[in-house]
């Protein structure tokens, strides 16, 4: 099955660590990163889609962050 996640965080090293951790668990970057101003909180936010091939069948109870 193909899994998909969208990672997001404030524009800090936390975001880079989140993406790096996913890459080291076998996730692959999908598309370009996004960068936008969060007016409600007054901060820049980053986002990156990642995908991963995994055995088994998809079901909505899968905890994507644990894959």
C-alpha positions, 0 to 999 in steps of 0.5 A: 500500500502507499501511505501519505503524510503531510508534515507541518510545523513552525519555521524552526529546526523542529520542522527540519527534524520532523522531516529528517526523522520521516526520511530516516524511517523510509518516507520519501519527499513528495512534491515541493515544500510549502511556506506560508505566514500563519497570521493567527499566530504571527509565525511562518509555517513550513509543510512537506508531503511524504509518501511510503510504500508499506506492506498490508492493506490500508485501513483508516486506523493506521497510525501514519506517524508510527510507520 
